[in-house]
Amino acid sequence: MFELNLNLAQEIDKAQTFDLIIVGGGPAGLTAGLYAARYKLNVLLIEKSFISGGQLTGMETIENYPGFSEPVLGQKLAQDMEEQAKKFGLKTLNAFVDSLDLQKEVKEVTVGDDIYKAKAILITTGTSSGKLGIKHESEFTGRGISYCATCDGPLYPNKKVLVIGGGNTAVKEAIFLAKYAREVIIIHSGENLTAAAPVLEKLQAETKIKVVLNSNVKAIDFSEMNNKKFIIEDSSNKHTETIEADGMFIFVGTTPNTKLVEGKLELEKGYIKTDCSLQTDIPGVYAAGDVIVKELRQVATAVGDGALVAYKINKYLSKL
Ligand SMILES: Cc1cc2nc3c(=O)[nH]c(=O)nc-3n(C[C@H](O)[C@H](O)[C@H](O)COP(=O)(O)OP(=O)(O)OC[C@H]3O[C@@H](n4cnc5c(N)ncnc54)[C@H](O)[C@@H]3O)c2cc1C
């Protein structure tokens, strides 16, 4: 049985100037923390949740992270990543970063009334999945509700699943899910799907996918886990219908967590733009993981970014 260890508060001397402050303790931040600590940098990682791990902590299990032949508990993997980094000297603080001053040579990170200083800053604040906002949505995330087909699609072989959304991501993910599921129903609130024409062409060739328009998921009833019920409302006449299915995949947008750097760093569609060293448009300010402009947002790619960015930051600091 896995037991979650809560972080014990560490004494952090606020007067010092750290080599590096990492904002966000998901897989990217924790990996960068591990590598940077092994380079003997003085590193502080600040994570707003009381447990590190980011989106990993919201997954029941993960089965596509290399090195584990059996599915590994998301929270366990997150905790192991944090403990490993701390063993090498990573300091952590569980607090919400309110603002950043990135222009000065020594950068400042404001947490409540406190200011922490560092020669370099790494932003690994990740993304937040768009939620439907229905009752029990968070409770059943990872247990019948998912926001990631690449991650959870293979868990639904020969099953019936709903896909919520009508844009490119929703339709592409529905096509992906049809490789595993026996039936996929796309539920979209609008009159037409908004995915691009080539994506819609691919959809037309799919025989397992059905599309229901002008409809919204109003409620779920998972009181019997083997017989999950989804209450769907037709927005044109307010009629409701109950659909039984094994799971629901929600693709109603993903928001990068970049409020902290809006107007301070160059962004593209809300994501942070970096160069191939993962440096932003301000020297000494780096970003990695899901929060940057990239194609594939997964734990393995976040971890890869974390390793690379720590290497580049170490090089940058050694030249100062
Ligand atoms: C439901 C779901 C299932 C998934 N399944 C898989 C899977 O099976 N396999 C896979 O490879 N990937 C999966 N993913 C994707 C994977 O979780 C992400 O790609 C990965 O977690 C990204 O890591 P990250 O460190 O960049 O960001 P995140 O994991 O998003 O971590 C960002 C961290 O920053 C913190 N933060 C944000 N703002 C602040 C602030 N102001 N101050 C302090 N801290 C802050 C957040 O609390 C969070 O802990 C899944 C994602 C979801 C949502």
The ligand as a MOL file (V3000), in Angstrom:
LIG
                    3D

  0  0  0     0  0            999 V3000
M  V30 BEGIN CTAB
M  V30 COUNTS 53 58 0 0 0
M  V30 BEGIN ATOM
M  V30 1 C -5.5240 13.5010 -16.5340 0
M  V30 2 C -4.1340 13.5060 -17.1490 0
M  V30 3 C -3.5400 12.3070 -17.4310 0
M  V30 4 C -2.2640 12.2910 -17.9800 0
M  V30 5 N -1.6960 11.0640 -18.2410 0
M  V30 6 C -0.4380 11.0240 -18.7430 0
M  V30 7 C 0.1610 9.7530 -19.0300 0
M  V30 8 O -0.4390 8.6870 -18.8220 0
M  V30 9 N 1.4320 9.7760 -19.5300 0
M  V30 10 C 2.1150 10.9320 -19.7540 0
M  V30 11 O 3.2810 10.8670 -20.1540 0
M  V30 12 N 1.5530 12.1440 -19.5240 0
M  V30 13 C 0.2970 12.2160 -19.0390 0
M  V30 14 N -0.2900 13.4350 -18.8200 0
M  V30 15 C 0.4680 14.6510 -19.1680 0
M  V30 16 C 1.5350 14.9390 -18.0800 0
M  V30 17 O 0.9550 14.8670 -16.7980 0
M  V30 18 C 2.1680 16.3040 -18.3010 0
M  V30 19 O 2.7180 16.3360 -19.6150 0
M  V30 20 C 3.2850 16.5830 -17.2980 0
M  V30 21 O 2.7970 16.4960 -15.9630 0
M  V30 22 C 3.8690 17.9750 -17.5200 0
M  V30 23 O 4.8040 18.2500 -16.5230 0
M  V30 24 P 5.1900 19.7460 -16.1510 0
M  V30 25 O 6.1680 19.6400 -15.0450 0
M  V30 26 O 5.5670 20.4990 -17.3570 0
M  V30 27 O 3.8370 20.4530 -15.6370 0
M  V30 28 P 2.7600 20.0680 -14.5370 0
M  V30 29 O 2.7280 18.6190 -14.2800 0
M  V30 30 O 1.5090 20.7450 -14.9750 0
M  V30 31 O 3.3070 20.7810 -13.2150 0
M  V30 32 C 3.2790 22.1730 -13.0670 0
M  V30 33 C 3.3710 22.5160 -11.5920 0
M  V30 34 O 3.4900 23.9240 -11.4220 0
M  V30 35 C 2.7570 24.3250 -10.2800 0
M  V30 36 N 2.4390 25.7440 -10.3640 0
M  V30 37 C 1.6760 26.3700 -11.2980 0
M  V30 38 N 1.6000 27.6960 -11.0230 0
M  V30 39 C 2.3320 27.9090 -9.8990 0
M  V30 40 C 2.6230 29.0650 -9.1060 0
M  V30 41 N 2.1620 30.2840 -9.4220 0
M  V30 42 N 3.3920 28.9150 -7.9960 0
M  V30 43 C 3.8870 27.7010 -7.6450 0
M  V30 44 N 3.6310 26.5770 -8.3620 0
M  V30 45 C 2.8690 26.6670 -9.4630 0
M  V30 46 C 1.5260 23.4280 -10.3430 0
M  V30 47 O 0.8980 23.3060 -9.0680 0
M  V30 48 C 2.1180 22.0980 -10.8070 0
M  V30 49 O 2.4930 21.2690 -9.7340 0
M  V30 50 C -1.5720 13.5020 -18.2680 0
M  V30 51 C -2.1910 14.7170 -17.9630 0
M  V30 52 C -3.4540 14.7370 -17.4180 0
M  V30 53 C -4.1090 16.0460 -17.0950 0
M  V30 END ATOM
M  V30 BEGIN BOND
M  V30 1 1 1 2
M  V30 2 1 2 3
M  V30 3 2 2 52
M  V30 4 2 3 4
M  V30 5 1 4 5
M  V30 6 1 4 50
M  V30 7 2 5 6
M  V30 8 1 6 7
M  V30 9 1 6 13
M  V30 10 2 7 8
M  V30 11 1 7 9
M  V30 12 1 9 10
M  V30 13 2 10 11
M  V30 14 1 10 12
M  V30 15 2 12 13
M  V30 16 1 13 14
M  V30 17 1 14 15
M  V30 18 1 14 50
M  V30 19 1 15 16
M  V30 20 1 16 17
M  V30 21 1 16 18
M  V30 22 1 18 19
M  V30 23 1 18 20
M  V30 24 1 20 21
M  V30 25 1 20 22
M  V30 26 1 22 23
M  V30 27 1 23 24
M  V30 28 2 24 25
M  V30 29 1 24 26
M  V30 30 1 24 27
M  V30 31 1 27 28
M  V30 32 2 28 29
M  V30 33 1 28 30
M  V30 34 1 28 31
M  V30 35 1 31 32
M  V30 36 1 32 33
M  V30 37 1 33 34
M  V30 38 1 33 48
M  V30 39 1 34 35
M  V30 40 1 35 36
M  V30 41 1 35 46
M  V30 42 1 36 37
M  V30 43 1 36 45
M  V30 44 2 37 38
M  V30 45 1 38 39
M  V30 46 1 39 40
M  V30 47 2 39 45
M  V30 48 1 40 41
M  V30 49 2 40 42
M  V30 50 1 42 43
M  V30 51 2 43 44
M  V30 52 1 44 45
M  V30 53 1 46 47
M  V30 54 1 46 48
M  V30 55 1 48 49
M  V30 56 2 50 51
M  V30 57 1 51 52
M  V30 58 1 52 53
M  V30 END BOND
M  V30 END CTAB
M  END
